[in-house]
Amino acid sequence: MITTNNLTKKYGDFTALNQLSLTVNPGEIYCLLGANGAGKSTTINLLLGFLKPTSGVALINGKDVATNTISTKKDIAYIPENLMLYPTLTAVENLDYFSGIGGQKLPKETLESLLSQAGLQSDAFYKRTGAFSKGMRQKVGIAIALAKEAKALLLDEPTSGLDPKASNEFGRLLQGLKQNNVAILMATHDLFRAKEIATNIGIMKNGKLLEQFVSDEISLPVLEETYLKTMNYKELAV
């Protein structure tokens, strides 16, 4: 569902992404770890069609994003680090608006059901989203993905700034989407959450994918040790 083959992005002499090859199948969660500037966001922007690759190819559902920007967007939902909603509109109104952009006109009951599936409390359905916490906004984003029936979900640091409870809830929502056969690619700094929810984990540095793991085959301590060594960080004091 999500594929990159030797995907490369250069800005003059600077290589932001260097021959990245990875695959995310339906029902898988792939977490990309790495410091700022590692190439995680560049990868997501290339898959969204926001950037054009210098070489290589980004595919969504078998289609080249660079030459099928509009049609591939139909299969994608995107949740950035800070999801922008219309602050003066309620959660239901935001969901109705974004669903309408996708060509769907859903009844109020369906909109409420989607927000409930995304974990938003019913007493927040008709409150303005300008007063929402980040975790509540992310749940509206999940509802938008559910309404769109997206086959691929791209996330850029979605748990950054969330408290542990909200981060745990968001992880459970992603697991639910995984069970619905959605392919999920998530850029994150959160090693613990990656180990908890991911099917596969990759570690990036300076635009290159240096390590890949099957999550079930690596422990959190080994993942942390590998990450620190890859980043050339000194080991944390015990």
N, C-alpha and C positions, 0 to 999 in steps of 0.2 A: 504493500500500500504506500509506503514511504521509502524511496530509494535514492541514494546518491552514488554516482560512479565517477571517481576521480574528480570530484567537484572542486574547482579552484576559483578563487576570487583575488585579483590583484588590484592595487591602487598604485600605479606607477611601479616603483621598485619594491613596494611593500606588499607582502603576500599575507592577506588576512585569513585565507583558507587554502590549504595545500593538499590537493588530491584526496579529498575525503570520500571514502566509500563505506556506506552502511546501509542496512535494510531493517525496516520495522514492518512486521507482518500484522495482519488483523488480529486483535486480541493480545498484542504485545505492548509493553511500556519500555521504551529505551530512554535511559537517563544519560545525558551528556554532562560530565563534570569538568570543571576547569576554572582557572582564575579569570578575572576580567581581561579581555583581549585575547582569549584562547581561540576564539572563532565560533563559539556557540551561537551567539546572536546572528552572526553572519550566515551561518548554516540555515537558521530558521528564516531569515529574510530572503535567502535564495529560494527556499522551498515555497515561500509565499508569493514569489514573483516580484518582490519589492526591489531586488537587485538582479542584474544579469550576470551570469557566470563568465569568467574569463575563459575557462575551458571546463570540460567535463559536463555532466548532466545531472539535473535534479528531476525526479519523477514522482508524481502523485497518481496512484491508481494506474500506473503504466504510461502516463502521459507526460511528455516533456513540459515542465513548467514554463520554460523560456518561450516556447512557441505555442503554448496553450494556456496562457495566463488566466483568461476568463473561465474556461471550462474546468480547470483544475481547482479554482476557488470554490466551486460548487461542492467539492468533496471535503473541504478544509474548514475547520474552526480554529480560531487563534485566540489565546488568552495571554496577553503580555504581563509584564511585572505589575503595571498599574493599569487596570482595565478602566477605560473611559466610558462612562455612561452619562446620559443626560440627567444632571443633578436635580432639575426641577420636575422630572417625571418619576412616577412610581416604578417599582420593580415590574409590575404587570405592564405598564405603559412602555417601558424600555423594551421588554421582551416582545410586546406586540409590534413595536416600531422595527426592531431588528429582524423579526420574522417576516414582516412585510417587505423589507428590502430584499429578502430571499425569495419573494414571490408567494409567501404563505399568509393567509388570513385565518388565524386560529380563533376559535371561540374562547370566551373568558374562562370557562371551566378548564379547557385544555392548557391555557397559559398558567393558571393556578396549579394544575397538576404537574406541569414541567418544573415550575419553581419548587414545588414540594419534593419532587424527585431529586432536584439539585441540592436539597438540604436546607432551603430557606424556610424559616418559621412563618406560619400563615399570618401572624400579626404584622409581618413586614411587607406583605404583598402590595399593600396600597400606601406604603410610606415612600416619600421622596428619597431617591438613592443618594442625594447629596449628603444625607446624614448617615449613610451606611459605612460600616467598617470595611477594611479591605477584604476580609474573609467573606462578608456578605456580598460584596461586589463580584468576587470570584464565583460565588454560587449562581449569581445571575448570568455570568459568563458560561457556566456549565449548562444552565437552562437554555441559553441561546444555541449552544452546540447540540443539545438534545432536540430542540425544535427544528434545527437545520438537518438533523439526521446525518451529521458529519461522519465520514468514514475515517478521517484522519484528524487528529487534534495536535496542534503545535503550541507549546507553552514555553515562555521565556521567563524564568525565575518567578513562577507563580506563587511560591510560598515565602518569598523574601518579605520580611516584616510581619509575618503572621505569628501569633503566639502559638505555643505548642499544641493547644487544644484545636485551634483553627487549622493548623497545619495537618494535624492528624485527621480531622474531618475531611479536609480537601483530598488527602491521600486515599481515604475510603471512597470518595466520589470517583476518583480516577480508577480505582479498582472496579467499581461498578461499570464504568464505561468500557474497561478492558473486557469484562464479562459479556458486554454487548458487541464485542468483536471490533471495537474501535482501535485503530493503530495510533499510539501516542508517543510523541517525541518531546521530551522535556529537558530544557537547559536549566541546570540548577547548581548551587553551591552546597546543597544540603546532602552530605554523604549519608546520614542516617535515613532520611526520607527516601533517597535513591535505593538504598539497600532494602528498605522495607517494601517498596511498591514495584520496583523495576523487574522486568524480565531479563533485560540486558543493560549493562553499564559500560560507558566509554569514558576515557579520560583524555582530554585535549590540552595541548599546550602549543602556543605560537602557531596556531592554525593547523596543527597536525593531530590526528587521532593516534595516540601513542599506545594505549592499552584498551582492550575490550574483554569483558567478563560476562559469563552467564551468572546472574545474581545468586541463584541457588547454589552455585559452586564456589562461592567466595564468602568468607566471614567478614563482618564489619571491621574487626581489628586489622585483618590483612588488607582490606580495601583501603582503610585509612593509611596504613603504612605505605602501600603502593602509591597512593595519591601524594603523600608528602614527599616521597622519594622522586616521583615524577616531576613535582613542582620544584624540586631541589630545596624544600623547606627542611629546617632542622627538626628532628623528632621532638614532639611535645614532651615536656617534663612530666614524669609520673607524679 
